[in-house]
Amino acid sequence: MLKLLYFARLRENLGVAAEQIALPAGVVDVATLAWHLRARGDAWARELAPERPIRAAVNQAMARGETRIRDGDEIAFFPPVTGG
């Protein structure tokens, strides 16, 4: 199982803060996971679109699209944060 967390506008627009899903076949990294979630359509396709600025963390470490994921990982998706 993967534990997925959504923060800020993602949590609001997707209507979910967290979920657990079985590791889908063919999903091997953050990029393919995002693609899998976009396939849900509607808000998922909009919010996780490649042109939208989204960051990810795997097991609380910043991740890139090519960061590998494994069963049992925690993946968080969030918009970039600016300081001020």
N, C-alpha and C positions, 0 to 999 in steps of 0.2 A: 504494500500500500504506500502511496505517496500522500503526504500531508501538504495541502496547498493553502497558502495564506494570501489574502488580498487586502491591501491597505489604501487609505485615502479615497480618491475618486473611483478607484477600481471597486472597492468594497461597496461604495454607494451606488454606482451604476450597474454593477453585476448583481447586487442584492444578496451578497454572501460574503462573510468575513473569512470563512475557512471551510474546507471540505477534505475528505479523504477519498482517493480514487485508487483503483488497481492500476498498476503500471501498464499502460496500453502497449500492445504489440507495436514494434517499430519506433517507439519513443525512447530515444537514447540520450538526449541532451535537452537543454533548456529551449533551444529553438524548435525542436520537434514537439516538445510539450506545448509550447505556445501555439504552434500550428494546430495541434490536436484540439486545444481549447477553443481556438477561433472557429473550428468546424461546427461548434455548437450553434453558431449563427447569431443574429441580432446583436445585442449588447456585447457579447463575447467577441464577435468579429470586429465590431467597432473599437472597443477598448483595447484589444490586444493586436490591432492592426500594425503591420511592420512600420508604418510611418508615424505611429504614436510613440512618444517618448516613454518607455517603460524600462524599469530596472528589475533585476532579479537577484535573489540570494539563494544559495543552496546550503542548507545546514548552517545558516547565519553567516555565510561568507559571500561577499559579492561575487556574482557569476556573469559569464558572457553566454552568448548563444551556443557556443561549442562546449560549454561546461557539461560534462557527463552527469547523468543522474542514475540512481539505482533504487531498487525497492527499499523502502524504509526512509528515504530522504524527505526532508522538509524543504519545500520550495516556496519562497515568498515573492510576490509580484507587487511592485509599487511604482508610482511616478517619481521622477527625479525630484530631489529635495534641494531647495535653495536656502541659503542662510541669509541673515540680514540683521 
